[in-house]
Amino acid sequence: MRISVGIAVSILVALSIGVSTFIVHTLWWTTARDNSRMLAAEINTQIANTVRIEVGATLSSAEAAWAAVRTIFVQNVIATRQADKREFVFLSQLQAQPNISWIFFGWPDGNFFASHRLGDGGLEMVEIDRNIRDRQLRTDQYIFIPGDIQFEERKFRETEYDPRDHAWFNNFMSLNSSGWIEARDLPGSEKTVYAYAGPIDVNRGRQGVLAVAIETDRLSRFLATLHPGEFGAAYILDADGKVIAVPDAMADETTPARMGEGELYEAAMISGERLLGDPAKNPAGGATTRVVIDGVPYAVALTSLGFYGWRVATVIPESAFLSGIDKTLINLLYILIGVVVFATGLAIWLVRRVVANPLARIAEDLNKIERFDVERFSRRPSKLSELANLSAATASMAAGLSAFRKYVPTDLVRMLVAEGIKTQPGGDMKQISVLFCDVTGFTGLSEKLGPGIVQLMEPFFTAASAAIARHDGTIDKFMGDAVMAFWGAPRQDKNHAENACRAALDLVKTVDAAGIKDSQGIPLRLRIGVNSGEALVGNIGSEQRLNYTAIGDVVNVASRLEGANKVYGTLILIGPETRREAGDSVIVRELDTLTVFGRSEELVVYELIAMTEGYNPSRDWIEAYERGLTLYRAGQFENALSEFETADQIRGGDLASLAMADKMRELLASPPAEGWKPVTITEKS
């Protein structure tokens, strides 16, 4: 029983009700997800405030330490050059302020002194002085003991560090104010630290620059104490979106925070690049985004900390909140999803079976018809009457074209359709290569075989068509026993001459391999002419009947070259333009200079021997023949005769050499008149 497309569409409409139900519950799920994001935003606000307070406290402690040390220097309680008292002040500040990592001082003469915390276990005093071993870096290490510190060891090493080469010193040495600045490459450290720096003036004399610095590894330790949600984490990003602090309880001045670990870190990094990487789009305040990593979504919220463009990024897996949705509603959703999936699957199966698959098969049949591939067509059964009628019409069209395709070159039609060439009279001048192929003695065979010549020639035309098609040639027409083909149209082919030569050699080889013989058991022998040049190519004819072909001198010469093979006993002759364009890809011998029928200009012709690749036989016979040709053109007929005979002997039988040797004997017997030209006049063929 067949049904119409309308009924099938009605079934789809009925099934859309189930899809609508699915959409409604999807919206419910989206609402629940949005609520989870709101909860994540609330948690982010709390975390951001906590981090802001901690960062503020850290910055305040650094500024307070700087102010305390500055007061000691400015009030001249101790001098900046008093090493032992200065060392005590710096150490006491580090002990009193656990969030401070560095206190350092630089003098205008390039001297440098610093106190550096080494985690929770100790610290070091770093000094560079021109009076200390010619500005070597002296490092004194201490460890903390209950209520005191204990000296451990002293080291010296070469250094090139000079505070005057760094921005923290130069910027504030010329200012009368203090402020925050990034400092890099402090002695013995490759970290970037954030220093509160300012000048120190004593008795109106500038002593140098004092700085108190913090390291972000201390902030990483603090972030490890925060737990946004059940599985979330907080990170600190700089103004460019780069992660500078991660949750790591073990991080300190000697143990850098472990960067790049886990999906939460990757989510923070991606959100930083996405929201802060482009300065033009860098949001001034907070921002939120959603990052999906390996199929797992994460809610990321960025909040400004008000320092150096830093943001705190709170990363929370969305599943941490969605897991709290009422289980009953989730189970109901799963049931509805199951029902809708089943209904959708049923609809898809029905549509594919009844509509899509038959239409796909009919479309495939139409594509075959477009390619003229119309053999073995049959009607496609369908439950829909419209599709059954369409399939029947397609099969009928294929049957008609199947008979028609025997009379037109289907490969040519395909190319013309692909190239978009209109079916109207007209053409263009194009550079092409033309091939003419003929069978030796066809006229005699026709007289002997009569109608049987058709059965003899059919395998020849099949082999010739295959050889030409293998090398992208276009078969123009079959003329009795002859085949005309060309390269370079309608499809562009910059190697048309080389491909034509390959096809000619392949054609000879293919016919020989096919073992095609006449009624006497003698194998068919071919004659081929190839010529290249400019020709008019296009639809030649009238509005009622067109033939896509090529006309012009290049076509006529190719035909004459094919006939000229009879004079020399050769198989393939090519013109000078084909020789030039094929270049080093072919092995040829210059055969002679001819005048062909219908052309006043003389023509140097070549015999195509082989393609260059894989050709190993000796070419001595070719060289001997071409020496003889040179002597012949110089009028040295006796010497030329000797070279032609040599060429015949080396090759073990060469009809062209024998033909030229006979010609030399005739010229020796009857010397030419004055003004003679070494040109062979060929007959019309």
C-alpha positions in Angstrom: 0.0 0.0 0.0 1.3 3.4 -1.0 0.9 6.6 1.0 1.4 10.2 -0.1 4.0 12.6 1.1 1.3 14.5 2.8 0.5 11.6 5.1 4.2 11.1 5.9 4.5 14.8 6.8 1.4 14.5 9.0 3.1 11.7 10.9 6.1 14.0 11.4 3.8 16.7 12.7 2.3 14.3 15.2 5.8 13.3 16.4 6.7 17.0 16.8 4.4 17.1 19.9 6.8 14.8 21.6 9.7 17.0 20.5 7.9 20.0 22.0 7.6 18.2 25.3 11.3 17.6 25.2 11.9 21.3 24.5 9.8 22.4 27.4 11.7 20.2 29.8 15.0 21.3 28.2 14.0 24.9 29.1 13.4 23.7 32.7 16.8 22.2 32.7 18.3 25.5 31.4 16.5 27.3 34.2 18.0 25.0 36.8 21.5 25.5 35.2 21.0 29.3 35.3 20.1 29.1 39.0 23.3 27.1 39.6 25.2 29.9 37.9 23.6 32.4 40.2 24.7 30.4 43.2 28.2 30.2 41.7 28.2 34.0 41.3 27.2 34.4 45.0 30.0 32.1 46.1 32.4 34.0 43.8 31.4 37.3 45.5 32.2 35.8 48.9 35.5 34.3 47.7 36.5 37.6 45.9 35.9 39.6 49.1 38.0 37.2 51.1 40.9 37.3 48.6 40.6 41.1 48.4 40.9 41.4 52.2 43.9 39.0 52.2 45.6 40.9 49.3 44.8 44.2 51.0 46.3 43.0 54.3 49.4 41.7 52.5 49.9 45.0 50.7 49.2 47.0 53.9 51.8 44.9 55.8 54.3 45.6 53.1 53.6 49.3 53.1 53.7 49.4 57.0 57.0 47.6 57.0 58.4 50.1 54.4 57.1 53.1 56.5 58.7 51.6 59.7 62.1 51.1 58.2 61.9 54.5 56.4 61.2 56.2 59.8 64.3 54.5 61.3 66.5 55.8 58.5 64.9 59.2 58.2 65.1 59.9 62.0 68.7 58.8 61.8 68.1 56.1 64.4 70.6 54.1 62.3 72.4 55.1 59.1 71.7 53.2 55.9 75.4 52.2 55.8 75.4 50.7 59.3 75.5 47.1 58.2 74.9 45.3 61.6 72.0 47.5 62.8 70.5 47.7 59.3 70.6 43.9 59.2 68.9 43.7 62.5 66.1 46.0 61.4 65.5 44.1 58.2 65.4 40.7 59.9 63.0 42.0 62.6 60.6 43.2 60.0 60.7 39.9 58.1 60.0 38.0 61.4 57.2 40.4 62.3 55.5 40.4 58.9 55.1 36.7 57.6 53.6 37.9 54.3 56.7 39.9 53.4 59.2 38.1 51.2 61.9 40.8 50.6 63.2 44.0 52.1 66.0 45.5 50.0 67.9 48.8 49.6 69.9 50.2 46.7 72.5 53.0 46.9 73.4 55.5 44.1 76.9 53.9 43.9 75.5 50.5 42.9 75.7 48.9 46.4 72.8 46.6 47.3 71.5 45.0 50.5 68.5 42.7 50.9 66.8 40.4 53.4 65.0 37.5 51.8 62.6 35.0 53.5 63.4 31.4 52.7 60.0 29.9 53.4 59.0 29.2 57.0 62.4 27.7 57.9 64.8 30.6 57.5 66.0 33.6 55.6 69.1 35.0 53.9 70.9 38.3 53.9 72.2 39.4 50.4 74.8 42.1 50.0 76.7 43.6 47.1 79.4 46.2 48.1 82.4 47.5 46.2 84.5 46.8 49.4 83.4 43.2 49.5 85.7 41.1 47.3 85.4 43.5 44.4 81.5 43.5 44.3 81.0 39.8 44.8 77.5 38.7 46.0 77.7 37.8 49.7 74.9 35.6 51.0 74.4 34.8 54.7 71.9 32.1 55.4 70.0 31.8 58.8 67.5 29.4 60.2 64.6 30.1 62.6 64.9 28.6 66.0 62.4 29.2 68.9 62.6 32.9 69.8 65.7 33.6 67.7 67.6 33.0 64.4 70.8 31.0 64.0 73.5 31.7 61.4 74.2 28.7 59.1 76.7 29.6 56.3 78.1 32.4 54.2 78.7 32.1 50.4 80.4 34.4 47.8 79.8 34.3 44.1 80.3 36.5 41.1 77.4 38.7 40.1 76.6 41.5 37.6 73.6 42.7 39.5 73.4 46.5 39.9 70.3 48.2 41.2 70.9 51.2 39.0 70.0 48.9 36.0 66.5 48.2 37.3 63.2 50.2 37.2 62.4 49.9 40.9 65.6 51.9 41.7 65.7 54.3 38.8 62.0 55.3 38.9 61.9 56.2 42.5 65.4 57.6 42.8 64.2 60.7 40.9 60.8 60.9 42.7 59.7 62.3 46.0 56.9 59.7 46.5 56.5 56.0 47.0 54.4 53.4 45.2 54.1 49.8 43.9 56.2 48.4 41.0 57.1 45.1 39.5 60.7 44.0 40.2 62.4 41.2 38.3 65.7 39.3 38.5 66.6 40.1 42.1 69.9 38.4 43.1 69.5 34.7 43.3 65.9 34.8 42.2 64.2 34.7 38.8 60.7 35.4 40.1 58.7 38.5 39.5 57.9 40.2 42.8 55.7 43.2 43.6 57.6 45.8 45.6 56.5 48.9 47.5 59.4 51.3 46.9 60.3 54.9 47.6 63.4 57.1 48.2 65.1 57.6 51.5 66.2 61.2 52.4 68.3 61.9 55.5 69.1 65.5 56.3 67.9 66.5 52.9 70.3 64.2 51.2 69.1 61.3 49.1 70.5 58.0 50.4 68.9 55.6 48.0 65.7 53.6 47.4 64.1 51.2 49.9 61.7 48.5 48.8 59.5 45.9 50.5 58.3 43.1 48.2 55.8 40.3 48.3 55.9 37.1 46.2 52.7 35.5 44.8 53.7 32.1 46.2 52.6 33.4 49.6 49.2 34.2 48.0 49.1 30.7 46.5 49.4 29.3 50.0 46.4 31.4 51.1 44.3 30.4 48.1 44.7 26.7 49.2 42.7 27.5 52.3 39.7 28.6 50.2 37.1 26.0 48.9 34.5 27.6 46.6 31.8 25.0 46.5 32.6 21.4 47.0 35.0 21.0 44.1 36.0 24.6 43.1 39.2 26.7 43.4 40.3 30.3 43.4 43.1 31.7 41.3 44.7 35.2 40.9 45.3 36.5 37.4 47.3 39.5 36.3 46.1 42.3 34.1 47.0 40.3 30.9 45.0 37.3 32.0 48.0 35.2 33.1 47.6 33.0 36.2 50.1 34.2 38.8 48.8 32.4 42.0 47.2 29.0 42.4 45.9 27.0 45.4 49.0 25.3 46.8 49.4 24.7 50.5 53.2 24.0 50.1 54.1 27.1 48.1 56.5 29.6 49.6 59.7 31.5 48.7 61.7 28.3 48.2 58.9 26.1 46.8 57.2 27.7 43.8 53.5 27.1 43.4 52.6 24.3 41.0 51.3 25.9 37.9 49.4 24.2 35.1 47.9 21.3 37.1 44.4 20.1 36.6 41.3 21.1 34.7 40.4 23.9 37.1 43.7 25.6 36.3 43.1 25.2 32.6 39.6 26.7 33.0 41.1 29.7 34.8 43.8 30.1 32.1 41.3 29.9 29.2 39.0 32.4 30.8 41.9 34.8 31.4 43.0 34.6 27.8 39.4 35.0 26.6 38.3 37.9 28.8 41.6 39.7 29.5 43.9 38.8 26.7 42.7 41.5 24.3 43.3 45.0 25.8 40.5 46.4 23.7 37.9 44.0 25.2 39.4 43.9 28.7 36.4 44.4 31.1 37.0 47.1 33.7 35.0 45.3 36.4 33.8 41.8 36.9 33.1 39.3 34.2 31.7 35.7 34.0 32.2 33.0 31.4 31.6 29.3 30.8 34.5 27.1 29.9 34.1 23.5 28.7 37.1 21.1 29.1 36.8 17.5 27.9 33.0 17.8 27.9 32.9 19.1 31.5 31.5 22.7 31.9 33.0 25.1 34.5 31.5 28.4 35.7 34.3 31.0 35.9 33.8 34.5 37.5 36.5 37.2 37.4 36.5 40.0 40.0 38.8 42.9 40.2 41.1 43.1 43.3 41.9 46.8 42.8 45.7 46.2 42.6 47.8 46.1 39.4 44.8 45.0 37.4 44.7 41.7 39.3 41.6 39.6 39.2 40.5 36.7 41.4 39.1 33.9 39.2 36.6 31.5 40.9 36.3 28.2 39.0 33.5 25.9 40.0 32.3 22.8 38.1 28.6 23.3 37.2 28.0 19.7 38.2 28.7 20.7 41.8 25.4 22.7 41.8 23.3 20.6 39.4 23.8 17.6 41.6 21.6 19.2 44.2 18.5 19.3 41.9 15.6 17.3 43.2 16.1 13.7 42.3 12.5 13.1 41.5 12.4 15.8 38.9 15.6 14.4 37.3 14.1 11.0 37.1 11.0 12.4 35.5 13.2 14.2 33.0 15.0 11.0 32.2 11.7 9.2 31.6 10.5 12.0 29.3 13.7 12.1 27.5 13.5 8.4 27.0 10.0 8.7 25.6 10.9 11.5 23.3 14.1 9.7 22.1 12.1 6.6 21.3 9.4 8.7 19.4 12.1 10.6 17.6 13.9 7.4 16.7 10.7 6.0 15.4 10.0 9.1 13.3 13.5 9.1 11.9 13.3 5.4 11.0 10.0 6.0 9.3 11.1 9.0 7.4 14.3 7.4 6.3 12.6 4.2 5.2 9.7 5.7 3.5 11.0 9.1 2.1 14.8 9.7 2.6 16.2 6.4 1.4 14.1 6.2 -1.8 14.8 9.9 -2.6 18.5 9.3 -2.0 18.5 6.3 -4.4 16.6 8.4 -7.0 19.1 11.3 -6.6 22.0 8.8 -7.1 20.3 7.6 -10.3 20.0 11.2 -11.5 23.7 11.8 -10.7 24.5 8.7 -12.8 22.5 10.1 -15.7 24.3 13.4 -15.4 27.6 11.4 -15.8 26.1 9.4 -18.7 26.4 6.3 -16.5 23.1 4.9 -17.5 23.6 1.1 -17.7 21.7 -1.4 -15.5 19.0 1.0 -14.3 15.8 -0.3 -12.6 12.9 1.2 -10.9 13.1 1.9 -7.2 10.2 0.6 -5.2 8.5 3.0 -2.8 5.5 3.2 -0.6 4.9 6.8 -1.7 3.1 7.1 -5.0 5.0 10.3 -5.9 8.4 8.7 -5.4 7.4 5.6 -7.3 6.3 7.7 -10.3 9.5 9.7 -10.1 11.6 6.5 -10.1 9.7 5.2 -13.1 10.4 8.4 -15.0 14.0 8.3 -14.1 14.4 4.7 -15.3 12.7 5.5 -18.6 15.0 8.5 -19.1 18.0 6.3 -18.4 16.9 3.7 -21.0 16.6 6.4 -23.7 20.0 7.9 -22.9 21.6 4.4 -22.8 20.9 4.0 -26.5 21.9 7.6 -27.3 25.3 7.5 -25.5 26.6 5.0 -28.1 26.6 7.9 -30.6 28.3 10.6 -28.6 31.6 10.8 -26.7 30.3 10.6 -23.2 33.7 11.6 -21.6 33.6 14.7 -23.7 30.1 15.5 -22.6 31.1 15.1 -18.9 34.0 17.5 -19.3 31.9 20.1 -21.2 29.3 20.0 -18.4 32.1 20.2 -15.7 33.8 23.2 -17.5 30.4 25.0 -17.9 30.8 25.3 -21.7 27.5 26.4 -23.4 26.0 24.3 -26.1 26.0 26.9 -28.8 28.3 27.6 -31.8 31.6 29.3 -30.9 35.1 28.6 -29.9 38.4 30.0 -28.6 42.0 29.9 -29.7 43.8 27.5 -27.3 47.2 25.9 -27.1 46.6 22.2 -27.7 48.3 19.0 -28.8 46.6 16.9 -31.5 47.0 13.1 -32.1 46.1 11.3 -35.3 46.2 7.5 -35.3 45.7 5.3 -38.4 46.0 1.5 -39.1 48.4 0.5 -41.8 46.7 -1.2 -44.8 43.2 -0.4 -43.7 42.0 0.0 -47.3 43.2 -3.4 -48.3 41.7 -4.9 -45.2 38.3 -3.4 -46.0 38.3 -4.9 -49.5 39.2 -8.3 -48.1 37.0 -8.5 -45.1 34.0 -6.4 -46.1 31.5 -6.2 -43.2 34.0 -8.2 -41.1 36.2 -5.2 -40.8 33.8 -3.9 -38.0 34.6 -6.9 -35.8 38.3 -6.5 -36.5 38.4 -2.7 -35.7 36.2 -2.8 -32.5 39.0 -4.1 -30.2 41.4 -1.6 -31.8 39.1 1.4 -31.1 38.5 0.0 -27.5 42.2 -0.2 -26.8 42.8 3.3 -28.4 40.1 4.9 -26.3 41.5 3.4 -23.1 45.0 4.6 -23.8 43.9 8.1 -24.6 41.6 8.3 -21.6 44.5 7.1 -19.3 46.4 10.2 -20.2 43.5 12.7 -19.9 43.0 13.1 -23.7 39.7 14.1 -25.4 38.6 11.8 -28.2 37.3 14.0 -31.0 36.1 11.4 -33.5 36.6 8.0 -35.2 37.1 8.2 -39.0 37.1 4.8 -40.6 40.3 3.3 -39.2 41.6 6.6 -37.8 41.3 8.2 -34.4 41.6 11.9 -33.6 42.2 13.2 -30.1 43.5 16.3 -28.5 44.9 17.6 -25.1 44.5 21.0 -23.6 40.7 21.4 -24.1 38.1 21.5 -22.7 40.1 20.9 -19.6 43.3 23.0 -19.1 46.5 20.9 -19.4 49.8 22.7 -19.1 51.6 19.4 -20.0 49.4 18.7 -23.0 52.4 17.9 -25.3 54.0 15.5 -22.8 50.6 13.7 -22.1 50.0 13.4 -25.9 53.4 11.7 -26.3 52.7 9.4 -23.4 49.3 8.5 -24.9 50.9 7.8 -28.3 53.5 5.4 -26.8 50.8 3.8 -24.6 48.5 3.4 -27.6 51.2 1.4 -29.5 52.0 -0.7 -26.5 48.3 -1.3 -25.7 47.4 -2.4 -29.3 50.5 -4.7 -29.3 49.5 -6.2 -26.0 45.9 -6.7 -27.1 47.2 -9.0 -29.9 44.8 -7.6 -32.5 45.4 -9.3 -35.9 43.8 -9.2 -39.3 42.2 -12.2 -41.1 45.7 -13.4 -42.1 46.9 -13.5 -38.5 49.2 -10.4 -39.1 49.2 -8.0 -36.1 47.8 -4.6 -36.8 50.5 -1.8 -37.2 49.8 1.8 -36.3 50.9 5.1 -37.6 50.6 8.1 -35.3 51.2 11.8 -35.8 51.3 14.3 -32.9 51.5 18.1 -33.3 51.2 21.0 -30.9 50.2 24.6 -31.4 47.3 27.1 -31.4 43.9 26.0 -32.8 40.3 27.1 -32.7 38.6 24.8 -30.2 34.9 24.8 -29.5 31.4 24.0 -30.7 31.7 23.9 -34.5 28.5 23.5 -36.5 25.0 25.0 -36.5 22.3 25.6 -34.0 20.8 22.2 -35.0 23.9 20.1 -34.7 27.3 20.8 -33.0 30.6 19.0 -32.8 33.1 20.0 -30.1 36.3 19.8 -32.1 39.5 21.6 -33.0 40.4 23.1 -36.4 43.4 24.8 -37.7 46.9 24.3 -39.1 48.0 22.3 -36.0 45.3 19.7 -36.8 46.2 19.4 -40.5 49.9 19.0 -39.8 49.2 16.2 -37.2 47.3 14.4 -39.9 50.1 14.8 -42.4 52.7 13.6 -39.9 50.6 10.5 -39.4 50.8 9.8 -43.1 54.5 10.6 -43.3 55.3 7.5 -41.2 54.9 5.5 -44.5 58.0 7.2 -46.0 60.3 6.2 -43.1 58.7 3.0 -41.7 58.2 4.7 -38.4 55.3 4.5 -35.9 55.1 7.9 -34.2 56.2 11.3 -35.7 55.9 14.5 -33.7 56.1 18.1 -34.9 58.8 20.7 -33.7 56.4 22.5 -31.3 55.5 19.2 -29.6 59.2 18.4 -29.3 59.9 21.8 -27.8 57.0 21.7 -25.2 57.7 18.1 -24.2 61.4 19.0 -23.6 63.5 16.6 -21.7 60.6 14.3 -20.8 60.9 12.5 -24.2 63.6 10.7 -26.2 63.4 11.5 -29.9 65.6 11.5 -33.0 65.5 14.3 -35.5 64.2 12.4 -38.6 64.2 14.8 -41.5 62.9 18.1 -42.9 59.5 17.8 -44.8 57.1 19.8 -46.8 53.6 18.6 -46.1 50.6 18.9 -48.3 48.7 22.2 -47.8 51.6 23.9 -46.0 54.3 26.0 -47.7 56.7 26.2 -44.8 59.2 23.4 -44.3 58.8 21.3 -41.1 61.5 19.5 -39.1 60.0 16.3 -37.8 61.0 13.9 -35.0 60.4 10.3 -34.3 59.2 9.7 -30.8 61.2 6.8 -29.3 60.3 6.7 -25.6 59.7 8.7 -22.5 62.9 9.6 -20.6 62.1 8.0 -17.3 63.2 4.3 -17.2 64.8 4.3 -20.6 68.1 2.5 -20.4 69.0 1.2 -23.9 72.0 2.7 -25.8 71.3 5.8 -27.9 74.3 5.3 -30.2 72.1 4.4 -33.1 70.2 7.7 -32.7 73.5 9.7 -32.6 74.7 7.9 -35.7 71.5 8.6 -37.5 71.6 12.3 -36.6 75.2 12.5 -37.7 74.2 11.1 -41.1 71.3 13.7 -41.2 73.8 16.5 -40.6 76.1 15.2 -43.4 73.2 14.7 -45.8 72.1 18.4 -45.3 75.7 19.4 -45.9 75.7 17.6 -49.2 78.2 14.9 -48.1 76.1 12.0 -49.3 78.7 9.3 -49.2 79.6 10.0 -45.6 76.0 10.3 -44.7 75.3 6.9 -46.3 78.0 5.4 -44.0 76.4 6.8 -40.9 72.9 5.7 -41.9 74.2 2.2 -42.5 75.9 2.3 -39.1 72.7 3.3 -37.4 70.9 0.4 -39.0 73.6 -2.0 -37.9 73.7 -0.7 -34.3 69.9 -1.0 -33.9 69.7 -4.3 -35.7 67.3 -3.2 -38.3 66.0 0.4 -38.7 63.6 1.1 -41.5 64.2 4.9 -41.4 68.0 4.5 -41.6 67.5 2.1 -44.6 65.1 4.6 -46.3 67.6 7.4 -45.9 70.5 5.2 -47.1 68.5 4.4 -50.3 68.0 8.2 -50.7 71.8 8.8 -50.4 72.5 6.2 -53.1 70.0 7.9 -55.4 71.7 11.2 -54.8 75.1 9.7 -55.4 73.9 8.1 -58.6 72.2 11.3 -59.7 73.7 14.3 -58.0 71.2 17.2 -57.4 71.2 20.4 -59.3 72.6 23.7 -58.0 70.2 25.2 -55.4 69.1 21.8 -54.1 67.6 21.8 -50.6 67.7 18.8 -48.2 63.9 18.7 -47.9 61.6 15.7 -48.5 58.4 16.4 -50.3 55.6 14.1 -49.0 52.5 13.2 -50.9 49.0 14.0 -49.9 47.6 11.4 -47.5 
